Amino acid sequence: MISMTKPRVWESFFWPTIAAALLLAVWHYSVVFSGTRVFPSPMSVRAGVSELLQQNVLWADIGDSLRRVAVGFCAAILIGIPLGLWLGWSAAANQVVNPTLQILRPISPIAWIPVSIIFFGVGDRAAIFLVFLASVFPIVQACVSGVSSVSPVLRSAGRNFGLSTSQLLRRVIFPAALPQILVGVRIALGIAWLVVVAAEMIAVDSGLGYLVIDSRNSGKRYDLVVAAMLMIGIIGLILDFSIRRVERIKSVRWGFRNAS
C-alpha cells in the first residue's frame, strides 16, 4: 500500500511561489528575445495595473463583476438546492422534470446572450440572468446525485426514530449529501465566474470582462488586457480556495465517511 505523505506547510507556499517565478521569467524573456511590440512584458502589465488603480477603475470593475456573480449565484443556490433535493427524493418528480433539465443543461450560457438581451436589455440583469443559468444546472445535478447516493441505512434509521419527511430531508439527507452538493457548488461558481466575464464583453459596460474588450478596442492597450486577465485568474483562484476551505470543515466531511 502506497503511503501518502502530507506536504509540510512551507512547501505549500514555497513550490507554488517558485512555479510562479519561473512562469514570470519565461514570460519576460520570451518578450525580450522575440522583440515583440504587441504582447506586453510583466513590467508593462504591472505599470498597467498601477494606472488602473490610480484611475479608480480596477476596483470598480472588480466590484461590479463580483456583485453580478454574487446575485446570480445566490439565486441559483436558493432555487437549485431545494429543487435538486426534491428531484433526488421524489423519483416520480425526477422522471417528469429530468428530461427538460437534460435538454437545457448542455446549452452553453453564452448561447443565451441574445435571449437575455431581448428579455432584460443591455445591463446588469442580463449578466445576472446568465450567471444564474450557468450556476443552477450544476447545483441541481449535484443535489440529485447527492440525495440518490445517501445510504438506505441512514434513511431507515431516520424513519425508525420517527422523523417526518421534512425532518428526514433536513436532518439526515441534506447533511449526508452536503459534501457532494458542495462539489457541485464549487463547479458552478467556477462556471459562473467564466460566464460573467464573457457576458460583460457583450451585455454590459463595466466589469473585468468589459475592461478586457474595452482595452483592446481603445488604442490596443494589451498591457491593460493582460492585467485584467490576471485579475480574473487571481479572483477565480480565491473563489475556488474559499469553497475548498468550506469542504474541509469536519461537520461537512462526515458525509464522505458515511458514503464510503
Residue, then its C-alpha position, 0 to 999 in steps of 0.5 A: m500500500i502506497s503511503m501518502t505523505k502530507p506536504r509540510v506547510w512551507e512547501s505549500f507556499f514555497w513550490p507554488t511561489i517558485a512555479a510562479a517565478l519561473l512562469l514570470a521569467v519565461w514570460h519576460y524573456s520570451v518578450v525580450f528575445s522575440g522583440t515583440r511590440v504587441f504582447p506586453s512584458p510583466m513590467s508593462v502589465r504591472a505599470g498597467v495595473s498601477e494606472l488602473l488603480q490610480q484611475n479608480v477603475l480596477w476596483a470598480d470593475i472588480g466590484d461590479s463583476l463580483r456583485r453580478v456573480a454574487v446575485g446570480f449565484c445566490a439565486a441559483i443556490l436558493i432555487g437549485i438546492p431545494l429543487g435538486l433535493w426534491l428531484g433526488w427524493s421524489a423519483a416520480a418528480n425526477q422522471v417528469v422534470n429530468p428530461t427538460l433539465q437534460i435538454l437545457r443543461p448542455i446549452s452553453p450560457i453564452a448561447w443565451i446572450p441574445v435571449s437575455i438581451i431581448f428579455f432584460g436589455v443591455g445591463d446588469r440583469a442580463a449578466i445576472f440572468l446568465v450567471f444564474l443559468a450557468s450556476v443552477f444546472p450544476i447545483v441541481q445535478a449535484c443535489v440529485s446525485g447527492v440525495s440518490s447516493v445517501s445510504p438506505v441505512l441512514r434513511s431507515a434509521g431516520r424513519n425508525f426514530g420517527l422523523s417526518t419527511s421534512q425532518l428526514l430531508r433536513r436532518v439526515i439527507f441534506p447533511a449526508a449529501l452536503p459534501q457532494i452538493l458542495v462539489g457541485v457548488r464549487i463547479a458552478l461558481g467556477i462556471a459562473w465566474l467564466v460566464v460573467v466575464a464573457a457576458e460583460m464583453i457583450a451585455v454590459d459596460s463595466g466589469l473585468g470582462y468589459l475592461v478586457i474588450d474595452s482595452r483592446n478596442s481603445g488604442k490596443r492597450y494589451d498591457l491593460v488586457v493582460a492585467a485584467m486577465l490576471m485579475i480574473g485568474i487571481i479572483g477565480l483562484i480565491l473563489d475556488f480556495s474559499i469553497r475548498r476551505v468550506e469542504r474541509i470543515k469536519s461537520v461537512r466531511w462526515g458525509f464522505r465517511n458515511a458514503s464510503 
